[in-house]
Amino acid sequence: MTHFFRLLISPNVGYQTIMYVGSDTRPGRNVVVRTGMKSRFFLGRLKRTFAYLAVALSTLSASNSGAADNPFNSLAGTWNGSGTAKFDGGKTESLRCKGYYTNGAGGTNLGLSIRCANASAKVELRANLTYANGTVTGSWEERTYNQSGTVSGKATSNKMNLNISGGIQGSMSVAMGGGGHQVSVSTGGPTLKGINISMSR
């Protein structure tokens, strides 16, 4: 139900009439408030109420916008894929991969585990990420080559661009679309130089 208030001032009588208008309005449903301290107090409270509502709606809108850009919910679950790993000296290996992503803390945390292997090579990448207002932070580790460090970067609803630091320096990107996602990792490590994986349900 929508309600409206109309303020009528009658200087001859010395009263202010505040008329209530709504879908259930009936004749004579007016509220009369004496001018002076009580009237000013009432109007002041009314103005403050509208100001608080405006701030609350603005905050809610910003919060909803940030939640809409969070990519973690769309990544949660189990994934399968394939790709390649690049090693020192330019050698590449084809890999079969499995990804396990778990979502927590109301959708703002993501636990990531990607395991890729073939007959002669294995890569196991793990990360714990936190999303807040377009920013991603967290930690990572690669268990086969015993490397670990921190993660920081930016995210939108369909992409993450992350910097990794610690035992090795590098970058990681996750691009989502078409019911799947692409994972690309580039590192300056002594052995593993990067991986590129396509994942689907």
C-alpha positions as CSV (number, residue, x, y, z in Angstrom):
1,M,0.0,0.0,0.0
2,T,1.4,3.5,-0.9
3,H,0.8,6.3,1.5
4,F,1.0,10.1,0.8
5,F,1.0,13.0,3.2
6,R,-0.1,16.5,2.2
7,L,0.8,19.5,4.4
8,L,-1.8,22.3,4.6
9,I,-1.0,25.5,6.6
10,S,-3.8,27.7,7.8
11,P,-2.3,31.0,9.1
12,N,-5.6,32.4,10.2
13,V,-6.4,29.5,12.5
14,G,-2.8,28.9,13.6
15,Y,-2.9,25.1,12.9
16,Q,-1.2,22.9,10.5
17,T,-3.3,20.1,8.9
18,I,-1.6,17.0,7.7
19,M,-3.9,15.1,5.5
20,Y,-3.5,11.3,5.2
21,V,-4.1,10.0,1.7
22,G,-4.1,6.3,0.8
23,S,-6.0,3.5,-0.8
24,D,-8.2,3.2,2.3
25,T,-8.7,7.0,2.9
26,R,-12.0,8.0,4.3
27,P,-13.4,11.6,4.6
28,G,-12.3,13.4,7.7
29,R,-9.1,11.3,8.3
30,N,-7.0,14.4,9.0
31,V,-4.4,14.9,11.7
32,V,-4.3,18.3,13.2
33,V,-1.1,19.4,14.9
34,R,-0.7,22.7,16.7
35,T,2.0,25.0,15.4
36,G,5.0,25.6,17.5
37,M,7.4,23.2,19.2
38,K,5.3,20.0,18.7
39,S,4.7,20.7,15.1
40,R,8.4,21.4,14.4
41,F,9.4,18.3,16.3
42,F,7.0,16.1,14.3
43,L,8.2,17.5,10.9
44,G,11.8,17.2,12.0
45,R,11.3,13.5,12.9
46,L,9.6,13.0,9.5
47,K,12.5,14.5,7.6
48,R,15.0,12.4,9.6
49,T,13.1,9.2,8.9
50,F,13.1,9.9,5.1
51,A,16.9,10.6,5.3
52,Y,17.6,7.3,7.1
53,L,15.5,5.5,4.5
54,A,17.5,7.0,1.7
55,V,20.8,6.0,3.3
56,A,19.5,2.5,3.9
57,L,18.3,2.0,0.3
58,S,21.6,3.3,-1.0
59,T,23.6,0.9,1.2
60,L,21.4,-2.0,0.1
61,S,21.8,-1.1,-3.5
62,A,25.6,-1.1,-3.2
63,S,25.5,-4.4,-1.4
64,N,23.4,-6.0,-4.0
65,S,25.6,-4.7,-6.7
66,G,28.7,-6.2,-5.0
67,A,27.0,-9.6,-4.5
68,A,26.0,-9.7,-8.2
69,D,29.7,-9.4,-9.2
70,N,30.8,-12.2,-7.0
71,P,31.8,-15.2,-9.2
72,F,32.2,-17.7,-6.4
73,N,28.6,-19.1,-6.4
74,S,28.8,-20.0,-10.1
75,L,32.1,-21.9,-9.5
76,A,31.0,-24.0,-6.6
77,G,30.9,-27.8,-7.3
78,T,32.8,-30.5,-9.1
79,W,34.4,-29.9,-12.5
80,N,36.2,-32.1,-15.1
81,G,38.6,-30.9,-17.8
82,S,41.8,-31.2,-19.7
83,G,44.7,-29.0,-20.6
84,T,48.4,-28.6,-20.8
85,A,51.3,-27.9,-18.5
86,K,54.4,-26.1,-19.6
87,F,57.7,-27.0,-18.0
88,D,61.3,-25.6,-18.0
89,G,62.9,-25.8,-21.4
90,G,59.7,-25.5,-23.3
91,K,58.4,-29.0,-22.7
92,T,54.6,-29.4,-22.5
93,E,52.5,-32.2,-21.2
94,S,48.8,-32.9,-21.8
95,L,46.8,-33.4,-18.7
96,R,43.4,-34.6,-17.5
97,C,42.0,-32.5,-14.6
98,K,39.4,-32.6,-11.9
99,G,38.4,-29.5,-9.9
100,Y,36.6,-29.3,-6.5
101,Y,35.3,-25.9,-5.5
102,T,33.6,-25.3,-2.1
103,N,31.7,-22.2,-1.2
104,G,31.3,-20.8,2.3
105,A,30.7,-17.8,4.6
106,G,27.5,-16.8,2.7
107,G,29.2,-17.1,-0.7
108,T,32.2,-14.8,0.0
109,N,34.8,-17.7,0.5
110,L,35.9,-20.2,-2.0
111,G,38.0,-23.3,-1.5
112,L,39.7,-24.4,-4.7
113,S,41.4,-27.7,-5.5
114,I,42.5,-28.6,-9.0
115,R,44.3,-31.9,-9.7
116,C,45.8,-32.6,-13.1
117,A,47.9,-35.6,-14.1
118,N,49.1,-37.9,-16.9
119,A,51.4,-40.9,-16.9
120,S,54.5,-38.9,-16.1
121,A,53.4,-35.5,-14.6
122,K,51.1,-34.2,-11.9
123,V,50.0,-30.8,-10.7
124,E,47.9,-30.2,-7.6
125,L,46.9,-26.6,-7.1
126,R,44.9,-25.4,-4.0
127,A,43.7,-22.0,-2.9
128,N,41.5,-20.4,-0.2
129,L,40.0,-17.2,-1.5
130,T,37.8,-14.4,0.0
131,Y,35.7,-12.0,-2.1
132,A,34.8,-8.5,-0.9
133,N,33.5,-5.6,-3.2
134,G,35.3,-6.8,-6.3
135,T,38.6,-7.7,-4.6
136,V,39.9,-11.2,-4.0
137,T,42.5,-12.1,-1.4
138,G,43.7,-15.4,0.0
139,S,46.4,-18.1,0.0
140,W,47.6,-20.8,-2.5
141,E,49.8,-23.8,-2.6
142,E,51.1,-26.3,-5.2
143,R,51.7,-29.6,-3.5
144,T,53.7,-31.5,-6.1
145,Y,56.4,-28.8,-6.3
146,N,56.0,-27.7,-2.7
147,Q,55.3,-24.0,-3.3
148,S,52.9,-21.7,-1.5
149,G,52.1,-18.0,-1.0
150,T,49.4,-15.4,-1.1
151,V,46.8,-14.3,-3.7
152,S,45.4,-10.9,-4.5
153,G,43.4,-9.5,-7.4
154,K,40.1,-8.4,-8.8
155,A,37.0,-10.2,-9.8
156,T,33.8,-9.6,-11.8
157,S,30.8,-11.9,-12.3
158,N,32.6,-13.8,-15.1
159,K,36.3,-13.3,-14.5
160,M,39.1,-13.3,-11.9
161,N,42.5,-11.8,-12.5
162,L,44.9,-12.7,-9.6
163,N,48.5,-12.2,-8.7
164,I,50.3,-15.0,-6.8
165,S,53.4,-14.5,-4.7
166,G,55.5,-16.4,-2.2
167,G,57.8,-19.2,-3.1
168,I,57.2,-18.2,-6.8
169,Q,55.7,-15.2,-8.5
170,G,53.1,-15.4,-11.1
171,S,49.5,-14.8,-12.2
172,M,46.3,-16.7,-12.4
173,S,43.1,-16.0,-14.4
174,V,39.7,-17.7,-14.3
175,A,37.3,-16.9,-17.1
176,M,33.7,-18.2,-16.9
177,G,31.2,-18.6,-19.7
178,G,29.3,-21.2,-21.7
179,G,28.7,-23.4,-18.8
180,G,32.4,-23.8,-18.0
181,H,35.5,-21.9,-17.2
182,Q,39.1,-21.6,-18.3
183,V,42.0,-21.6,-15.8
184,S,45.4,-20.1,-16.8
185,V,48.4,-20.0,-14.5
186,S,51.8,-18.5,-15.4
187,T,54.7,-18.8,-13.0
188,G,58.4,-18.0,-12.7
189,G,59.1,-21.3,-11.0
190,P,62.2,-23.3,-11.7
191,T,60.3,-26.3,-13.1
192,L,56.6,-25.6,-13.7
193,K,56.1,-22.6,-15.9
194,G,52.3,-22.6,-16.3
195,I,49.1,-24.5,-16.9
196,N,46.1,-23.9,-19.1
197,I,42.9,-25.9,-18.4
198,S,39.3,-26.0,-19.8
199,M,36.8,-27.1,-17.2
200,S,33.1,-28.2,-17.6
201,R,30.5,-30.0,-15.4
